[in-house]
Amino acid sequence: MSLPISPALPGNNQQPSDAAKRLLPWLVAVAFFMESLDTTILNTAVPAISAALHVGTLSMKAVLASYTLSLAVFIPISGWVADRFGTRRTFAFAIGLFTLGSLLCGLSSNIHLLVACRVLQGCGGSMMVPVGRLTLVRTFAKSDLLRTMSFVSIPALVAPMLGPVAGGLIVGYLHWRFIFFLNIPIGLVGLVMVYLHLPDYREETHALDVVGLIMFGSGVGLLSYVLEVFGEHTLSSREITAMLVMGLAMLGGYWMHAKTMQYPLLQLYLFRIRTFRAAVGGSFFTRLGIGGVPFLLPLLYQVGLGFTPVQSGFLLMPQALAAMSMKAMMPKLLEKVGYRWVLVSNTVVLGVLLMVFATIGLTTSVWWIVLLAFLYGGFSSLQYSAMNTLVYADTTDQESSAASTIASTMQQMSISFGVAVAGLATAFFVPENAQSAPGLMIHGLHKALLAMGVLTILSTVVFRSLKPEDGDTVSHRKAIHAGA
């Protein structure tokens, strides 16, 4: 059913006004910030919330996992919903659902209700990022997309670094419920801005692939859950193996199902495009290596070096500053040397930096830690922005929705899997009695960081499939070559 659109507002795929173009990146950036902040802000508040709800700290893992699981499961339908009902209505619905979920989370009186409300939050968050990215792709020319994407991706880098500090300060000076209430005024303002300024793009749609949604969602959910609980001994090895096999079977079944469908849930044919395949595949494998850094570094700082949660959070702040600084330099760098050179060399640098983090010990200067954090923040910012924009280098406007959906789904999966891989590496290298022996903890975390560094460097194999001219439509290099 087609919904009416006010003629006074940009809609029906009409070109948005100059004012809307100016405000759109800010609006999408705020939505990105809300979604990204919520993935980390709870980490330092877990003990306080578990005590308030009278449950064990380990039980709070469900509160953290339910949000990321719902993101991974519902992201695949975001593109279809946006094409069917319009980007403005879908984006407004996503912000509204996320804000409502935040309110209900803050009012929850038991852990079961809190988990259910976190799932509701995740449903809204699953549409905010991909639909916001899709709106940008359809609003701005490819030649302007790099600068725009670089700007709106800053909150996605800053929020995970501010999350632990913000959570610690809120719990220390206010109340844990304000962690969720913080989203309410931002969400309400966002709703008004969406109605006034967000362009409304639509495309002809087809029937939703419900079977594919069930198979893919179940597969990702089972696989994510197995990685979350692996090593905690809450399930037997037989149960974990059975769930792992079922999850992989579901994903394999979806792959076969998608080949028989004219309009599958995820348009897998896009992987035939070299730049898309390299961007999405390289992003996935790179994040397996660097995705666990927000987990490993606070553990190193707090358990190994004895810093408080707030101090540990502040040690991550230089990453955010460097990320913002790099955004101004990145377009010129890509314009000069191209995507292939940047992604191959930058991935190696990130892997080496992780190995350098493995040299931090009890006698290491705080200023050296700050310098490493600043360097890592700058290079990771360059990596994320390059991978995110290369996705759209050779896709058409009609394919942008499907490309955004796949990229966002794989990104969310890789974030969850990256933390899980880091956790598995830590469990493998850190002995059980390390909690009472900081030296053992530091030594084990050093090995985990070295392993993550090697894994990151190995992901350059994917980016080597790129050609020197790939991504020129986004980085302006074609214009330079044409005038040379």
C-alpha positions as CSV (number, residue, x, y, z in Angstrom):
1,M,0.0,0.0,0.0
2,S,1.5,3.3,-1.0
3,L,1.4,6.0,1.6
4,P,0.7,9.7,0.7
5,I,3.6,12.2,0.9
6,S,3.2,15.9,1.6
7,P,3.9,17.8,-1.6
8,A,5.6,20.5,0.5
9,L,8.4,18.1,1.5
10,P,11.0,16.4,-0.7
11,G,9.5,13.1,-1.7
12,N,8.7,10.8,-4.6
13,N,12.5,10.7,-5.4
14,Q,12.6,14.4,-6.0
15,Q,15.9,16.2,-5.6
16,P,16.2,17.5,-2.0
17,S,16.7,21.2,-1.3
18,D,20.1,22.7,-0.5
19,A,19.1,23.1,3.1
20,A,18.1,19.4,3.3
21,K,21.5,18.5,1.8
22,R,23.3,20.5,4.4
23,L,21.4,19.1,7.3
24,L,21.2,15.5,6.1
25,P,24.7,14.4,7.1
26,W,24.3,15.9,10.6
27,L,21.0,14.0,11.0
28,V,22.4,10.7,9.9
29,A,25.5,11.3,12.0
30,V,23.4,11.7,15.1
31,A,21.5,8.5,14.4
32,F,24.8,6.7,13.9
33,F,26.0,8.1,17.2
34,M,23.0,6.8,19.1
35,E,23.2,3.3,17.6
36,S,27.0,3.0,18.1
37,L,27.0,4.5,21.6
38,D,24.5,1.9,22.8
39,T,26.8,-1.0,21.9
40,T,29.4,0.0,24.5
41,I,27.9,2.4,27.1
42,L,26.5,-0.5,29.1
43,N,29.8,-2.3,29.6
44,T,31.0,-0.3,32.6
45,A,27.5,-0.3,34.1
46,V,27.0,-4.1,34.2
47,P,27.8,-4.5,37.9
48,A,25.5,-1.7,39.0
49,I,22.6,-3.0,36.8
50,S,23.0,-6.6,37.9
51,A,23.0,-5.5,41.6
52,A,19.9,-3.4,41.1
53,L,18.0,-6.2,39.3
54,H,19.3,-8.8,41.8
55,V,20.9,-11.1,39.2
56,G,24.4,-12.4,38.8
57,T,26.8,-10.4,36.7
58,L,27.1,-13.3,34.2
59,S,23.4,-13.1,33.5
60,M,23.9,-9.6,32.2
61,K,25.6,-11.1,29.2
62,A,22.1,-11.6,27.7
63,V,21.4,-7.9,28.0
64,L,24.5,-7.1,26.0
65,A,24.1,-9.8,23.4
66,S,20.4,-9.3,22.7
67,Y,21.0,-5.9,21.2
68,T,23.7,-7.0,18.8
69,L,21.8,-10.1,17.9
70,S,18.7,-8.2,17.0
71,L,20.8,-5.8,14.9
72,A,22.3,-8.7,12.9
73,V,18.9,-10.4,12.4
74,F,16.8,-7.4,11.3
75,I,19.3,-5.4,9.2
76,P,18.7,-7.5,6.1
77,I,15.1,-6.2,5.8
78,S,16.0,-2.5,6.2
79,G,16.6,-2.0,2.5
80,W,13.3,-3.6,1.5
81,V,11.3,-1.6,4.1
82,A,13.0,1.7,2.9
83,D,12.2,0.9,-0.7
84,R,8.6,-0.1,0.1
85,F,7.6,2.7,2.5
86,G,10.2,5.4,1.7
87,T,13.4,6.4,3.4
88,R,11.7,9.2,5.5
89,R,9.1,7.0,7.1
90,T,11.4,4.1,7.6
91,F,14.1,6.3,9.2
92,A,11.5,8.0,11.4
93,F,10.1,4.6,12.4
94,A,13.6,3.4,13.3
95,I,14.4,6.4,15.5
96,G,11.0,6.2,17.1
97,L,11.3,2.5,17.9
98,F,14.8,2.9,19.2
99,T,13.7,5.8,21.4
100,L,10.7,3.8,22.7
101,G,12.9,0.9,23.4
102,S,15.3,3.1,25.3
103,L,12.5,4.5,27.5
104,L,11.2,1.0,28.3
105,C,14.8,-0.2,29.1
106,G,15.1,2.6,31.6
107,L,11.8,1.6,33.2
108,S,12.5,-2.1,33.3
109,S,12.2,-3.8,36.7
110,N,13.7,-7.2,35.9
111,I,16.3,-8.7,33.6
112,H,13.8,-10.5,31.4
113,L,11.9,-7.3,30.6
114,L,15.2,-5.5,30.0
115,V,16.3,-8.2,27.5
116,A,13.0,-7.9,25.6
117,C,13.3,-4.1,25.5
118,R,16.9,-4.4,24.3
119,V,15.6,-6.5,21.4
120,L,13.1,-3.7,20.6
121,Q,16.0,-1.2,20.7
122,G,17.9,-3.4,18.3
123,C,15.0,-3.5,15.9
124,G,15.1,0.2,15.6
125,G,18.9,0.4,15.5
126,S,19.0,-2.2,12.7
127,M,17.3,0.3,10.4
128,M,18.9,3.6,11.4
129,V,22.4,2.9,10.1
130,P,21.6,1.2,6.7
131,V,18.7,3.5,5.8
132,G,20.7,6.6,6.8
133,R,23.6,5.4,4.6
134,L,21.2,4.5,1.8
135,T,19.7,8.0,1.9
136,L,23.1,9.6,1.7
137,V,24.0,7.4,-1.3
138,R,20.9,8.5,-3.2
139,T,21.3,12.1,-2.3
140,F,24.9,12.8,-3.1
141,A,26.8,12.1,-6.3
142,K,29.6,9.5,-6.0
143,S,32.2,12.3,-6.4
144,D,30.8,13.8,-3.1
145,L,30.1,10.6,-1.3
146,L,33.6,10.1,0.1
147,R,33.6,13.4,2.1
148,T,30.0,12.9,3.2
149,M,30.5,9.3,4.4
150,S,33.7,10.3,6.1
151,F,31.8,13.0,8.1
152,V,28.9,10.7,9.2
153,S,31.2,7.9,10.1
154,I,33.0,10.0,12.8
155,P,30.2,9.3,15.4
156,A,30.5,5.5,14.7
157,L,34.2,5.8,15.7
158,V,33.8,8.2,18.6
159,A,30.8,6.6,20.3
160,P,32.4,3.3,21.2
161,M,35.3,5.2,22.7
162,L,33.0,7.5,24.7
163,G,30.7,4.7,25.8
164,P,32.8,3.2,28.6
165,V,33.6,6.7,30.0
166,A,30.0,7.9,29.8
167,G,28.7,4.7,31.4
168,G,31.1,5.0,34.2
169,L,30.3,8.6,34.9
170,I,26.5,8.1,34.7
171,V,26.6,5.2,37.1
172,G,29.0,7.0,39.4
173,Y,27.1,10.4,39.6
174,L,23.5,9.7,38.5
175,H,21.7,6.4,38.1
176,W,22.1,3.5,35.6
177,R,18.7,4.2,34.1
178,F,19.9,7.5,32.7
179,I,22.1,5.5,30.3
180,F,18.9,4.7,28.5
181,F,17.0,7.9,29.2
182,L,19.9,9.8,27.5
183,N,18.5,8.7,24.1
184,I,15.0,10.1,24.6
185,P,15.6,13.8,24.0
186,I,18.0,13.1,21.1
187,G,15.5,10.8,19.5
188,L,12.6,13.3,19.8
189,V,14.6,16.0,18.2
190,G,15.7,13.6,15.5
191,L,12.1,12.7,14.7
192,V,11.3,16.4,14.1
193,M,14.3,16.9,11.9
194,V,13.5,13.7,9.9
195,Y,10.0,14.9,9.1
196,L,11.2,18.4,8.1
197,H,14.4,17.6,6.1
198,L,15.0,14.0,5.3
199,P,14.5,13.2,1.5
200,D,12.0,10.5,0.8
201,Y,13.3,8.0,-1.8
202,R,11.4,4.9,-2.9
203,E,11.9,2.1,-5.4
204,E,9.6,-0.5,-6.8
205,T,9.5,-3.4,-4.5
206,H,8.8,-7.1,-4.7
207,A,7.4,-9.6,-2.2
208,L,9.6,-10.0,0.9
209,D,11.6,-13.1,1.1
210,V,10.1,-14.4,4.4
211,V,11.7,-17.9,4.1
212,G,15.1,-16.3,3.5
213,L,14.6,-14.0,6.5
214,I,13.8,-16.9,8.8
215,M,16.8,-19.0,7.5
216,F,19.3,-16.2,7.5
217,G,18.1,-14.7,10.8
218,S,18.1,-18.1,12.5
219,G,21.6,-18.9,11.2
220,V,23.1,-15.6,12.2
221,G,21.4,-15.7,15.6
222,L,22.5,-19.2,16.4
223,L,26.1,-18.6,15.2
224,S,26.3,-15.3,17.2
225,Y,24.9,-16.9,20.3
226,V,27.4,-19.8,20.1
227,L,30.3,-17.3,19.8
228,E,28.9,-15.3,22.8
229,V,28.6,-18.3,25.2
230,F,31.7,-20.3,23.9
231,G,34.2,-20.8,26.7
232,E,31.7,-19.8,29.5
233,H,30.9,-23.5,30.3
234,T,27.1,-22.7,30.5
235,L,26.4,-25.2,27.7
236,S,27.9,-28.6,27.1
237,S,30.2,-29.2,24.2
238,R,27.6,-31.3,22.6
239,E,25.0,-28.6,22.8
240,I,27.4,-26.0,21.4
241,T,28.4,-28.2,18.6
242,A,24.7,-28.9,17.7
243,M,23.9,-25.2,17.7
244,L,27.0,-24.4,15.6
245,V,26.1,-27.1,13.0
246,M,22.5,-25.9,12.9
247,G,23.6,-22.3,12.4
248,L,26.0,-23.1,9.6
249,A,23.3,-25.4,8.0
250,M,20.8,-22.5,8.1
251,L,23.3,-20.1,6.5
252,G,24.2,-22.7,3.9
253,G,20.6,-23.4,3.2
254,Y,19.9,-19.7,2.7
255,W,22.8,-19.5,0.2
256,M,21.1,-22.3,-1.8
257,H,17.7,-20.7,-1.4
258,A,18.9,-17.3,-2.6
259,K,20.2,-18.9,-5.8
260,T,16.6,-20.0,-6.7
261,M,14.9,-16.7,-5.8
262,Q,14.5,-13.8,-8.2
263,Y,14.4,-11.4,-5.3
264,P,16.2,-12.9,-2.3
265,L,16.6,-11.2,1.0
266,L,20.2,-10.4,0.2
267,Q,21.2,-9.8,-3.4
268,L,24.2,-12.1,-3.4
269,Y,24.9,-11.4,-7.1
270,L,26.5,-8.2,-6.0
271,F,29.6,-10.2,-4.9
272,R,30.4,-10.6,-8.6
273,I,31.4,-6.9,-8.5
274,R,35.1,-6.9,-7.6
275,T,35.1,-3.7,-5.6
276,F,32.0,-4.6,-3.7
277,R,33.4,-8.1,-3.0
278,A,36.7,-6.7,-1.8
279,A,35.1,-4.0,0.3
280,V,32.7,-6.3,2.1
281,G,34.9,-9.3,2.3
282,G,38.0,-7.3,3.3
283,S,36.0,-5.4,5.9
284,F,34.7,-8.6,7.4
285,F,38.1,-10.2,7.8
286,T,39.8,-7.0,8.9
287,R,37.3,-6.5,11.7
288,L,37.9,-10.1,12.9
289,G,41.3,-8.8,13.8
290,I,40.7,-5.3,15.0
291,G,37.1,-5.6,16.1
292,G,38.1,-7.1,19.5
293,V,40.4,-4.1,20.4
294,P,37.7,-2.3,22.4
295,F,37.5,-5.5,24.4
296,L,41.2,-6.3,24.8
297,L,42.5,-2.8,25.6
298,P,40.2,-2.1,28.6
299,L,41.0,-5.5,29.9
300,L,44.7,-4.8,29.6
301,Y,44.4,-1.4,31.2
302,Q,42.1,-2.4,34.1
303,V,43.0,-5.9,35.0
304,G,46.6,-5.9,33.8
305,L,47.8,-2.4,34.7
306,G,45.3,-1.6,37.5
307,F,43.6,1.5,36.0
308,T,40.0,2.3,37.0
309,P,37.2,1.9,34.4
310,V,37.0,5.7,34.0
311,Q,40.8,6.0,33.6
312,S,40.8,3.2,31.1
313,G,38.1,5.0,29.1
314,F,40.1,8.2,29.0
315,L,43.1,6.2,27.6
316,L,40.9,5.4,24.7
317,M,40.0,9.0,24.0
318,P,43.0,9.8,21.8
319,Q,41.6,7.3,19.3
320,A,38.5,9.5,18.9
321,L,40.6,12.6,18.5
322,A,42.8,11.0,15.9
323,A,39.8,9.6,14.0
324,M,38.3,13.0,13.6
325,S,41.6,14.5,12.5
326,M,42.1,11.8,9.9
327,K,38.7,12.6,8.3
328,A,40.0,15.9,6.9
329,M,43.1,14.2,5.3
330,M,41.5,11.0,4.0
331,P,39.8,12.3,0.8
332,K,43.1,13.9,-0.4
333,L,45.0,10.7,0.4
334,L,42.7,8.5,-1.5
335,E,42.6,11.0,-4.3
336,K,46.3,10.8,-4.6
337,V,47.2,7.1,-4.2
338,G,43.9,5.3,-4.6
339,Y,42.0,2.7,-2.7
340,R,44.1,-0.4,-3.3
341,W,47.3,1.2,-2.0
342,V,45.6,2.7,1.0
343,L,43.7,-0.5,2.0
344,V,46.7,-2.9,1.6
345,S,49.3,-0.7,3.3
346,N,46.9,0.6,6.0
347,T,45.8,-2.9,7.0
348,V,49.4,-3.9,7.5
349,V,50.0,-0.8,9.7
350,L,47.0,-1.6,11.9
351,G,48.3,-5.2,12.4
352,V,51.7,-3.9,13.3
353,L,50.2,-1.4,15.8
354,L,48.3,-4.2,17.5
355,M,51.6,-6.0,17.9
356,V,53.2,-2.8,19.4
357,F,50.3,-2.7,21.9
358,A,51.6,-6.1,23.0
359,T,54.7,-4.4,24.4
360,I,52.7,-2.3,27.0
361,G,53.6,-3.4,30.6
362,L,53.6,-2.1,34.1
363,T,56.5,0.2,33.5
364,T,55.2,1.6,30.2
365,S,54.8,5.4,30.2
366,V,51.2,6.6,30.0
367,W,52.3,9.0,27.2
368,W,53.5,6.1,25.1
369,I,50.1,4.5,25.5
370,V,48.4,7.8,24.5
371,L,50.6,8.0,21.4
372,L,49.8,4.5,20.4
373,A,46.1,5.1,20.9
374,F,46.3,8.2,18.8
375,L,48.1,6.5,15.9
376,Y,45.7,3.5,16.1
377,G,42.7,5.8,16.0
378,G,43.9,7.6,12.9
379,F,44.7,4.5,10.9
380,S,41.5,2.7,11.9
381,S,39.5,5.7,10.9
382,L,41.1,5.7,7.5
383,Q,40.5,1.9,7.2
384,Y,36.8,2.1,8.1
385,S,36.0,5.1,5.8
386,A,37.8,3.6,2.8
387,M,36.1,0.2,3.2
388,N,32.6,1.8,3.7
389,T,32.8,4.0,0.6
390,L,34.4,1.5,-1.7
391,V,31.2,-0.6,-1.4
392,Y,29.3,1.9,-3.7
393,A,32.1,2.5,-6.2
394,D,30.7,0.3,-9.0
395,T,27.1,-0.3,-7.9
396,T,24.2,1.4,-9.6
397,D,21.6,3.6,-8.0
398,Q,19.1,0.8,-8.1
399,E,21.6,-1.5,-6.4
400,S,22.5,0.9,-3.6
401,S,19.7,-0.4,-1.3
402,A,20.8,-4.0,-1.6
403,A,24.5,-3.0,-1.3
404,S,23.8,-1.0,1.9
405,T,21.9,-3.9,3.4
406,I,24.6,-6.4,2.8
407,A,27.4,-4.1,3.9
408,S,25.6,-3.2,7.1
409,T,24.7,-6.8,7.9
410,M,28.3,-8.1,7.3
411,Q,29.6,-5.1,9.3
412,Q,27.4,-6.0,12.3
413,M,28.3,-9.6,12.1
414,S,32.0,-8.9,11.9
415,I,31.8,-6.6,15.0
416,S,30.2,-9.4,17.0
417,F,32.5,-12.0,15.7
418,G,35.5,-9.8,16.2
419,V,34.8,-9.4,19.9
420,A,34.2,-13.2,20.1
421,V,37.5,-14.0,18.4
422,A,39.3,-11.7,20.8
423,G,37.5,-13.3,23.7
424,L,38.5,-16.8,22.5
425,A,42.1,-15.7,22.0
426,T,42.2,-14.2,25.5
427,A,40.6,-17.4,27.0
428,F,43.3,-19.5,25.2
429,F,46.3,-17.5,26.3
430,V,45.2,-16.2,29.7
431,P,45.4,-18.7,32.6
432,E,42.5,-19.1,35.0
433,N,44.4,-17.6,38.0
434,A,45.4,-14.5,36.0
435,Q,42.8,-12.4,37.8
436,S,44.9,-12.4,40.9
437,A,48.2,-12.1,39.0
438,P,48.5,-9.0,36.8
439,G,51.7,-10.2,35.3
440,L,50.1,-13.4,34.0
441,M,47.1,-11.4,32.7
442,I,49.4,-8.9,30.9
443,H,51.5,-11.8,29.4
444,G,48.3,-13.5,28.1
445,L,46.8,-10.4,26.7
446,H,50.1,-9.7,24.9
447,K,49.8,-13.0,23.1
448,A,46.2,-12.3,22.2
449,L,47.1,-8.9,20.7
450,L,49.9,-10.5,18.7
451,A,47.5,-13.1,17.4
452,M,45.0,-10.3,16.4
453,G,47.8,-8.4,14.7
454,V,48.7,-11.4,12.6
455,L,45.1,-12.0,11.7
456,T,44.7,-8.4,10.6
457,I,47.7,-8.5,8.4
458,L,46.5,-11.7,6.7
459,S,43.3,-9.9,5.7
460,T,45.3,-7.9,3.2
461,V,45.0,-10.9,0.9
462,V,41.4,-9.8,0.1
463,F,42.4,-6.2,-0.8
464,R,45.1,-7.4,-3.1
465,S,42.4,-8.4,-5.6
466,L,41.7,-4.7,-6.2
467,K,43.2,-2.9,-9.3
468,P,44.9,0.5,-8.9
469,E,42.0,2.3,-10.6
470,D,39.3,0.7,-8.5
471,G,37.3,3.3,-6.6
472,D,38.3,6.2,-8.8
473,T,34.7,7.2,-9.3
474,V,34.5,7.9,-5.5
475,S,38.0,9.3,-4.9
476,H,38.1,11.8,-7.8
477,R,41.2,10.2,-9.3
478,K,39.5,9.8,-12.7
479,A,39.1,13.6,-12.9
480,I,42.8,14.0,-12.1
481,H,43.9,11.4,-14.7
482,A,41.6,12.9,-17.4
483,G,43.2,16.3,-16.9
484,A,46.7,15.0,-16.8
